Amino acid sequence: MRVLAPVATLLLSAAILLAGQGLQSTLLPVRASLEQFSTFAIGGMGAAYFFGFTMGCLKGGDLVRRVGHIRVFLAMSAMASAAPLLHGLVVTPLVWGVLRFVTGFCLASLYMVIESWLNESSDNTNRGLIFSFYTMITLTMMASGQMMTLLYEPTGLQLFIVASVLFSIGAVPVALSVAPSPARPAHTDINLRKLFAVSPSGTVGCFVAGLANGSFWGLAPIFAGVIGDAVTMAAWFMAAVVIGGAVTQWPLGLLSDRFGRRKVLVGVTLIAGVVGVVLAAGMLQLDVRGAILLAAAWGGFAMPVYSISVAYANDYADRSEYVRVSAGLLLVYGLGAIAGPFLASALMTWHNASGLFWFAASAHVLLIGFIGYRFFKEGNQAEEPIAFSDALAAAQTTSQVYEEELSE
C-alpha cells in the first residue's frame, strides 16, 4: 500500500468519476428506451460517445500541452458534470447525441490526465501494481455506478443529478492535491498503416473488441429489458458483465504469458462468441438468473479481448515501441466502437434485440478467422512475449497517446 500512497488522491478521483460514468452508461440507454427513442437512435448515441472519446484521445493532448494537467482536469470535469443535467432537461435524440460526443471527449481527456499522472508517479518496479489497482477500480466502480440506477426511477431527474454530482466531486481530490503535476506533453501523430504492419492480428483484435464492446455499452440495456424489468435487469446485467471482466482479466493474462498470446486470444474469442450465440438464441427463454450468469460469462471472455490483443501486438514490437503501438491500438478500438453501435442497432431494428449478441458473436468469429489466416500465412513469430502486467499498463495508458511521436 506504500506504493499507492503518492497516487491515492488521484485514484480516489478516478473512482468517483468512474462511478458517474458507470451510472450514465446504463441510465441513458434505459431512459432513451422508455422515451421511445428508436434502436438506431440509441445506437447512434453510443457511436457518438466513442467518436467523442476518439477525438479526445487525438486532441485532448493539445489542451494539456497548452494549459497543463490540472486545468484540463478541472475543465473537463465541469463539462462532464453539466452534460447529465442537460440530458435530463432536454430529452431529444439529437441533443443527447451531441452531449454523448461531449462526454466522450471529456472522459478521454480526463483519463489522459489520470493515467499520465500515474505514469509520472510510477516506475518499472511498481507500474504493474499501480495499473492493476487502477484497472480494478475502473471495473468495480463502473459496476457500482451501474447499480445506482436502482436508487431512483429513471424517468425523473434525480439520477442525472447524481451523475452530475459524482463528476463534480471527482474533481475535488485532484484540485486539492499537493503532488506535482506531470510535465506538459509534446504533440504526436498516429500512423495506422505502420501499426498494422507491426501486428495485423493484434490490430484487428482491438478493432473487433471495439465493435463488440462498443455496441454492448450502447445497446445492452435494451436487450436486458426484454428479459426482465427494464431498469432492474439492465443494472444487474451490465454489472455482471463488468464484474465478469474484472474477475478473469488477470488469470487470462497470466495464461497468455505461459501458453502464448495467440492461443489464449483464440480461446477467449471463441468462448465469447459461443456465449453470445447462447444469449442471442435463448433471449426469449432465459430467466433472470440465467441471463445474469451468461452476462458474467460473456464479460469474462469478451472484455479481456482488448488487453490480450494489445499484449499480442506488443510481442511483435521493439521495447521502445510499446507506448506507440498501444496508443494506435486505442484509436483502432475507438474506431470499432464508433461503427459497432450503428451496425448492431441496424441488425436489432431489422430482427429484434437479440441482434446485439448475434452481431457481437459474428465479430468474434471474424477475428478467429483472421487469426487463423495469419497463422497459416506467417506461422508463429512471437517467441518471447512481454509480461502481461507490462502490457496491461500499456493497454490502460491512454494518456501516452500524446506523449511520444507516433509518426514515422
Secondary structure, DSSP 4 states (H G I P E B T S, - for coil): -TTTGGGHHHHHHHHHHHHHHHHHHHHHHHHHHHTT--HHHHHHHHHHHHHHHHHHHHHHHHHHHHH-HHHHHHHHHHHHHHHHHHHHH---HHHHHHHHHHHHHHHHHHHHHHHHHHHHT--TTTHHHHHHHHHHHHHHHHHHHHHGGGSS-TTSSHHHHHHHHHHHHHHHHHHH--SPPPPPPPP----HHHHHHH-HHHHHHHHHHHHHHHHHHHHHHHHHHHHS-HHHHHHHHHHHHHHHHHHHHHHHHHHHHHH-HHHHHHHHHHHHHHHHHHHHHTTTT--HHHHHHHHHHHHHHHTHHHHHHHHHHHHTS-GGGHHHHHHHHHHHHHHHHHHHHHHHHHHHHHS-TTHHHHHHHHHHHHHHHHHHHHHHHH-----SPPPHHHHHHHHH-GGGGGTS----
